[in-house]
Amino acid sequence: MNTADYAARFREIRDKVESQERLTLDDGIFLYDPKVPLQEVGELANLVRERMNGNVGYFNINTHLNPTNVCVYRCRFCAFRSDLRDPKGYAMNDEQILARGQEATENGCTEMHIVGGLHHQKPYEWYRHIIELLTEHYPKIHLKGWTAVEINWFEFQTKKTIEWVLKDLQAAGLGSMPGGGAEIFHPEVRDQLCEHKANTHAWLEIHRTAHEIGLRTNCTMLYGHVENAFHRIDHLLRLRELQDRTGGFQVFIPLAFHPENTKLSHIKKPSALMDLRTMAVSRLMLDNVQHIKAYWIMLGIETAQTALAYGADDIDGTVRHELIYHDAGATTPQFLTVDKIKDLISEAGREPIERDTVYRRIERDENDFTNWRSGESVDALAVS
C-alpha cells in the first residue's frame, strides 16, 4: 500500500468509529501497522474514550497481597515464581496477612488485590481461609482475588465445578476477580509461554461462570513477547465476544511484558510507542468494555499518564506491595501517594476521581481520610 492507500483505509476505519460501527480483525491488524500514524490512532481512541467516559481519570487506593510465590507451574515469562526449597520461596502466615490488612485500613485502602503462586503443599482451604480471614477482620475492604489460573487449580484440588468453587469463595468474602492469567489466547503463543496452566477455554469459561453468578471481573492481555499483531487482535476479539454474552468485564488492562529475570530475558521490552498503540487499539476494538486501565507499574508513570490521551480512562491506584512485575524488572516506585496520582491525572488534563473496585465513586470524610463510603456508579456520572 502507498501513502494514499493507507490514508484512505484509515478514513474508512475513522468513519466506522465515528458512526459507532464495530471494527473487524482486519481493521485491528491494520491499526497496528507502524505506517499508520500513532497520533491519528490515539486521537481516534480518545474520541471513543471521551464518548464513553468523559474527561475524567479514575484511580483507587489499593494494596497487593501475594500470599506465596511457590508455584507448580514454570511459565517462561514469570520472574515471580519460586520452587519450594528456593531461598526466595515463601508462604505468608495468618499474622502476616492480618498485618497487611491492618496496614491497608490505616492507609485508607478500599481494595486488596490478591494473587500468588499455586503452592502444591497448600490445599484449597488455605487459599479460601485467606479470604475468610481478611473478611472477618477487615470487612470494609473489597477483596479482588484469585485469577482464573488459580480458580482452575482450585477446581483440580477440590474436584468440584467452577461454579462451586466461585460460590464458595463468594461465601467466604470474595468481591471480584482480577484478569491475570489471560496472557495471549492463541495457542501458537500460549503453548510457548505457559503450556501446562489453564488454557484459553478454561480462562474464558471461568470468567463466564463468574459473570453468571454476579462476580464482576477484569480482563487483561500480556503483549510484547513472542506474539504479533494478529495474536493481539484475536485475543481482544475473544474478550469482546464473551463480553457480548455476559457484560461482566468492568475494565481491560493491557500488560506490557517485562523480560528481566524470566526465561525470555533476551527479548527487548515493548517501547512506549508500542504501549500507546496497544492502549489505543484496545480502546477501539473493545467497544463493549467500559474502562481501559493504564497500569503505571508496568508502563512507567510517564507513559501511563500519556495513555490518558490514548484511550485509557484509569491509571490504577496506589498499589502498595506489588511484587510480581517488580521481580521482572519494573523500575517504577513501590507505591504512589494519592496526591501524586491526582497530580498525574490533572497534568494530563483530566479530572481525577477516586473509585472503588466496581467503579463507584468514593466519598471520604474531610477530617478522617480512612473513613470512606462507596457512592454512585461512576459510569452513570461520566458522560453527564
N, C-alpha and C positions, 0 to 999 in steps of 0.2 A: 504494500500500500504506500502511496505517496502522501505528502503532507495534506493535500486537498482531500484525499480519501479518508485520512484519519479525522480531519475536521468534520467531514460530512457524517461519518459514523458516530462521532461524539455528539453531534447535534441530534441525531436520532435518539440516542440514549437520554440526552437532556430533555427532549420533548416528552419521552416516556415518564421521566421523573416528575416533570412539571405537571403532567396530567395524572400523576399518581398511578401509572401503569407499572406492573411488576416487571422487574428485569430478569433476563434469562441467563443460563450458564454462559452462553457466548458473550453476552453483554459484560458479565463479570470478568471473564478472562481478558476481554479487550481492555477494560479499565485497569488491569494490572500491567498492560504493555507500557514499558518505560517511555515509549514515544508519545504516549498520551500525557499531556502536561499535568503534573501533580496538582498544581494550583487550581486548575479547572475542575479536577475530580474533587478536590477539597471544597471548592465553592458550591458544587452540586450537593455534596454531602451535608454541608452547612445549611443549605436550603431545607433539606429534609429534617435535619436536627432542630432547626428553629420552628419548623412547621409542627413537629411532634412535641417539642419540649420547651419552646420559647427561648428566652435569653438567660436561663438560669444554669448554674453549675452546682451539682449536688455533691455532698460529701457526708461521711458519717464518722462517728468516734468509736473506733473498734480496736480489738486486740486479737492476736492469733494465739492459738493453743495447739501445739504439735505434741501429743502425749507420748509418742515414741517414734524413733527413726528406724527401728529394727523392722526389716521388711523381707518377706519371702520372695518378692519379685526383684529383678535386676534390670530395670528399664535403662536403656542406653543413654537416655537424656537426663537421668536423675543424679544429682550430686548429694542429695539429702540422705538417702537410704544408708543403712549400715547392717553388717552381719551381727549376730547375737554376741559374739566374742570380740568384736572390734572395740578398741578402746573408746571410740566415739559413740558407740551404741548406748542408748538409754531408754528407760521407761519411767514415766513420772508416777509418783505415788499420790495418794489422796491429799496429803498435806501440801504438796507442791501444786496440785491442781486447784485446791481451795485458795492458796495464796495468790494464784493468778486471777481467780475470780474476785478476791478482795481488792487487788490492785486495780482491776478493771472498774469496780464500783467506785473506788476512791478517785478515779480519773474521769468519771462521768461517761464511761463507755456504755453504748446501747447494744453492742453486738460482740459476740465471741465467735470467731471463725475457727472451727475445729477440724483438722485433718492430720493424718500421720501415716506411719508405716503399717503394714499388715504383719504384726508380730505373731509368729507361728506358735508361741507358747502362751499367748493371751487368748482366752476364749471370748466368744461374742459377749458374754455377760460383763467382761471387763470394760469393753467399749460402751455398752449400754449404761454401766454404772457411772461412767464419767458424765454422761448427760444427766442422769438422775441426781447425782451428787451436786452438780452445779445448779440444777433447777431447784433443789431443796434449799440451798443456802443463798442463792442469788436469783430469785425467780423473775426479777425485772429484766435481766439481761437476755436478749434474744440469742438463742444458740443455733448458729448455722453450721451444720456439721455433716461430716462423712460424705465423701464423693461417691459417685456410682461405682467406682472400683472397690471401695470399702464395703458398700452395700452388697455388691456381688460376692465379696469374701464372706460376709456375714451369712449370706444365703447358703454358701457352701458349708460354713461351720455348723449352722443350725439345722440344715436340711429342710428348711421352711421356704415358703414362697416369698417373692419380693414384697408382695402386699403385706404379709405377716410381719416381716422384718421392719418395714417402714411404719406400720401402725404401732408396733411395739416400741419403736424409738420415739414416735409421736407421744405415746402414753408416758414415756419417761421424761419428755420435755423438749424434744427436738422441734425447732421452729421452722426451719427451711433447710435446703441443701445447696452447697456450693456447686460450681460447674466443672471442677477439676476432673482429670482423667479422660477427657474427650480427645486430647491431643489432635490427631488428624484421623478422620474416619476411614478414608480409603485404604483398603487392605494392602495396596502396593507400598504405602508408607507405614501404616500401623504395624505391619508384621516386622518391619525393620526396627521400629522403636521399642515395641513392648508386646511381643508376640504371645506371651503367656497370660497377660492380665485381661480383664474384662474386655470383650470385643465390642465392635460398634453396635451390634444388635443388642447386647446386654446393656450398654450405656443408655441407648435410646429407650429401651423397654423400662429400665429403672426410672428414668425421668418421666416417662409417660405414666407409669403407675403412681409416682409421687404426685403428679398433677391431678390425677383422678381422685386421690384421697384428700386433696386440698393442701398439699405441700407446694409452696412456690419454690422454684429453683432458679439458679443461674446457669448460664451456658458459656463455654469457652472454646478457643482454638489455639493450639500451640503452633506457631509458624516460625520460619527462618532456619530450618534444619535441612532435611533431605526432600522436602515436598516442593511442588511447583504451583503455579497459579491455578491450574486445573484442579489439583487436590484441595486447595483452599476454597475455591468456589463450590466444589462438590460438597465439602464439609458444611459450608453456610447453607446450601440448599437443603441438606438433610435436616439441619436445625429448623429452617423455615417451614419445612413440611410438617414436622412434629408440632411446631407452634400453631400451624393452621388447625391441627386436630385438637389441641388441648388448651392453648393460650396460657400455659403455666410458666413459661420463661419470663422472668422480670427484667433481666439485664444480660447483655452479651459482653464478654471480656476477651479481646484478642490478647494473647500472651506471647510476648517476644522471647524466643529461645535464648537462654544464656548457656554457652557451651563449656565454660571453665569447670574443671573437676568432674566432667562427665566422660563417657566413652565416645563422645562426638566432639572432643575438645579441639580437633583440627578444623572445625567449621568456624567461620567468622560470624559473629553475632549480627543480627539484622541492623541495617543502618537506620538512622532517624527518618530518612526518606521512605524506606520500606515500612517503618512503623506507621507513619502518617497515611501512606497509601492504603495500608491494610485497614486502618481505622475508618477511612473514608469509604472504601469499597464495602466494608462490613455494614456501615450505616445504610448504604444504598441497597444492598441485597436483602438485609433483614428488615423488610418493611413492616413486619408484624411483631417485632420485639421493641418495646417502648424505649429502653435505655441502652446506651453504649458506654462502657466504662473505659477510661484511660488509666490503667493501673500503674501509678507512678513508681512503685517499687521496681517494676521490670522495665518500664520505658525510660526512666530517668525523669526528674522533676521538670526540666525544660521542655522535653518532648511531650510529656503528659499535659502540660499547660497549653502548648501549641495545639494539641489534639482537640481542645475545646472549640477550635475553629475548623476542625476536620471531621466533624460528625459526632464526637463524644460529648455527653452532657453530664458526665460523672467522673470524678477524679479519685474515687475510693475514699479512704479515711486516714486516721492517724496511724493505723497499722503497727501497733506495738508487738514486739517479739516475733516478727516474721523470720523464719529460718530457711525455708525451702529454696527460695531464689537467692538469698544471700550466700548460701552454701555453694550455689552455682556461679558465683562471681558478681552478683549485683552489688554495685558500689553506692547505691542510694542510702540515705540515712536509715537507722533502725526504726525511727518513727518521726512524724511531723507534728508540730503543735497545731492546735485549732486556728490560732491567729495566722500561722504561716499558710495553712491551707486556704483560709479565706482570702489572704492577700494574693495567692497564686490565681485564684479564680477571678478576683476583682481585676487584677492586672491584665487578665485575658479578656476583659470587657464583659464578663458575665456576673450575674447576681448570685452570690454564694447562699445556698440553702442547705441546712442540715436536715438529713432524712434518716429514718430508721431502715432496718434491713429490707422491709417490704414496701419501702417508698411512701412512708407517711411523714409529714413534716414534724420535726422535733420542736417542742416548746420547753424552754428551760426557765427556771426561777432565776431572776436577775440577781438575787442575793445568795444563791446556792447553786453553783454550776452542776453539782451532782444530783440535783432534784429536777427531774425531767418527766415529760409525758409525750406520747405519740398523738398527733392531731390528725388532720385530714390527709387523704391521699394526695401526694404531690401531682399525680397525673391529672387530677381534676382541676388543679390550680394553674398548671404550667401555661397552657395556651391562653387562658383567660388573663 
